Structures are given as C-alpha cells and as structure tokens.
C-alpha cells in the first residue's frame, strides 16, 4: 500500500470503497491538513473539525480526484470564519 501514489489510493478507494487505501491517505496527510487548518482557524478544536471535514469531503469526492483542488484546497473550503471576524477593509487608492 505504501508504494501507491495518492491518486492511485484514491482511485482504489473510489472503486472498491475499501478502508485500507483511504486510511493510508489519512495517515500520510492528517498532520499537514491539521497544521494548515490550525494556522487558518487558530483554535485546536476548530482545526480538528476542519481536518475531519477535509477527509470527509475527500471520501465523498474520491471518484473525481483528478479534478480535486488537493487537500490544501479542501482545507480552505472547510475553513469556518470565526464569529465577529471582519473582512479586510480595502482603501481606495489616493487621488492624484
């Protein structure tokens, strides 16, 4: 199982719904996904939720792996904005 690429593991999971290939993907990438999520949300329990959401989304979209934004893209799409966080204010450029 370790000799297969991530894409091969995804395809094997998508075709057979076997736990082993997906478990290998989680083992390979859970630390990276969690660290990205933690940098985004800055709260451990939210980062765990984001990480779980990423792998859940990956399991549901395994058949379309060739169109996937990758685990980083999935992490960004599962990023919950903290309450009260405002969007950055853009200032208009100075007038000449």
C-alpha positions as CSV (number, residue, x, y, z in Angstrom):
1,X,0.0,0.0,0.0
2,X,2.9,2.4,0.8
3,X,4.2,2.1,-2.8
4,X,1.0,3.5,-4.3
5,X,0.7,7.2,-5.1
6,X,-2.1,9.3,-3.5
7,X,-4.0,9.3,-6.7
8,X,-3.8,5.5,-7.0
9,X,-5.0,5.2,-3.5
10,X,-8.0,7.5,-4.2
11,X,-8.9,5.5,-7.3
12,X,-8.7,2.3,-5.4
13,X,-10.9,3.7,-2.6
14,X,-13.4,5.1,-5.1
15,X,-13.7,1.8,-7.0
16,X,-13.8,-0.6,-4.0
17,X,-14.8,1.5,-1.0
18,X,-12.0,-0.2,0.9
19,X,-10.9,1.3,4.1
20,X,-7.2,0.5,3.8
21,X,-6.4,2.9,0.9
22,X,-8.3,5.7,2.5
23,X,-6.6,5.0,5.8
24,X,-3.2,5.3,4.2
25,X,-4.1,8.7,2.7
26,X,-5.2,9.9,6.1
27,X,-2.1,8.6,7.7
28,X,0.1,10.4,5.1
29,X,-1.7,13.7,5.2
30,X,-3.5,14.2,8.5
31,X,-0.7,16.2,10.1
32,X,-0.3,18.5,7.2
33,X,-4.1,19.1,6.9
34,X,-4.4,19.7,10.6
35,X,-1.5,22.2,10.7
36,X,-2.9,24.2,7.8
37,X,-6.3,24.2,9.5
38,X,-4.8,25.3,12.8
39,X,-3.0,28.2,11.1
40,X,-6.3,29.3,9.5
41,X,-8.6,29.0,12.5
42,X,-6.1,29.3,15.4
43,X,-8.2,27.1,17.6
44,X,-7.4,23.4,18.1
45,X,-10.9,22.1,18.3
46,X,-11.9,24.0,15.2
47,X,-8.8,22.8,13.4
48,X,-9.9,19.2,14.3
49,X,-13.3,19.9,12.8
50,X,-11.8,21.3,9.6
51,X,-9.5,18.3,9.3
52,X,-12.4,15.9,9.7
53,X,-14.4,17.9,7.1
54,X,-11.5,17.8,4.7
55,X,-11.2,14.0,4.8
56,X,-15.0,13.6,4.7
57,X,-15.1,15.7,1.6
58,X,-12.2,13.8,0.1
59,X,-14.0,10.5,0.8
60,X,-17.2,11.8,-0.9
61,X,-15.3,13.1,-4.0
62,X,-12.7,10.4,-4.4
63,X,-14.1,9.4,-7.8
64,X,-13.4,12.9,-9.1
65,X,-9.9,13.0,-7.7
66,X,-8.4,14.3,-11.0
67,X,-10.5,17.5,-10.6
68,X,-9.8,17.9,-6.9
69,X,-8.1,21.1,-5.6
70,X,-5.9,19.0,-3.4
71,X,-6.0,18.7,0.3
72,X,-5.0,22.3,0.8
73,X,-7.9,23.5,-1.4
74,X,-10.3,21.3,0.6
75,X,-9.0,22.7,3.8
76,X,-9.6,26.2,2.6
77,X,-13.1,25.4,1.5
78,X,-13.9,24.0,5.0
79,X,-12.4,27.0,6.9
80,X,-15.1,28.4,9.2
81,X,-14.7,32.1,9.7
82,X,-14.6,32.9,13.4
83,X,-17.6,34.9,14.6
84,X,-17.1,38.6,14.6
85,X,-14.2,38.5,12.2
86,X,-14.4,41.2,9.6
87,X,-13.3,41.2,6.1
88,X,-10.2,43.3,5.5
89,X,-11.1,46.9,4.5
90,X,-9.7,47.9,1.2
91,X,-8.8,51.6,0.9
92,X,-9.3,53.4,-2.3
93,X,-6.0,54.5,-4.0
94,X,-5.1,58.1,-3.4
95,X,-6.3,60.6,-5.9
96,X,-3.8,62.4,-7.9
